[in-house]
Amino acid sequence: WGYLLVLLCLGAGGAAFLFGDELRQWYAKLSKAAAAGAARPSASSSSSSSSSSSPPPRQAEPADGGAERTGSSSASDGRASGGGNGNGSRAAPAGPPPGVPQLSEQTLEPILAGGSYVLLFVTNTGVAERSTVHSLAAHFDAELRGGERRGWSVALLDYSAESTRPGKPPLLAALLPRVRHSVACVLRKGCKLATFGGTAAPRPIDDWLASLRMGEVSWAELDLAAGSGEASRA
């Protein structure tokens, strides 16, 4: 039995010696395969996260895009600074309408001889813009010429210019203080006056003229004697 026991021990030791290297190699291969399998998902997840976090590439703009935008903004700036006309300067105010006389010492007698009623539009009183008064004069001049209102005429009166002029005729000297705060008035036969005190627009003036013809507006007598004394003092 002792001899048999020795043989068994020797056989077990030889088997361990022969198969030990193969077992170690197999275990090493298994460990490497497990390590490679664990590393592969982490690498793919890191690559996907880096790709998702990176910003998208910017698209290249056309070379003339900036020039077009610059040109359009420059054009709009030019239109804004130009004030509506091509050379950038503000348009000059329109002059008196053609065919409408300016009441003055020289034109007073011809205007009074042209009709019993003179519709006067007064400028430079601070009530309305000069261009507005000129537009009203042109409107009613065309209306009176084309209608059947005989004995009517239209004229302009520059309050500022005539007020500062020395040696005024008595009629102008008496007329100017009465029209100081009015944009329109009617002079009747050179001795009576009715003044309009409403809005400087065609419709209100037209309504006022209708009331005047129907006798609903009172006339004021012009004091020509006082105007003569004022003119002599000037």
ABEGO torsion letter per residue (X at the ends): XAAAAAAAAAAAAAAAAAAAAAAAAAAAAAAAAAAAAAAAAAAAAAAAAAAAABBBBBBBBBAAAAAAAAAAAAAAAAAAAAGGBAAGBBBBBBBBBBGBBBBBAAAAAAAAAAEABBBBBBBGAGABBAAAAAAAAAAAAAAAAABABBGBBBBBBBAAAAAABBGBBAAAAAAAAAAAABABBBBBGGABBBBBABBBBAAAAAAAAAAAAAGABBBBBBBAAAAAAAAAAX
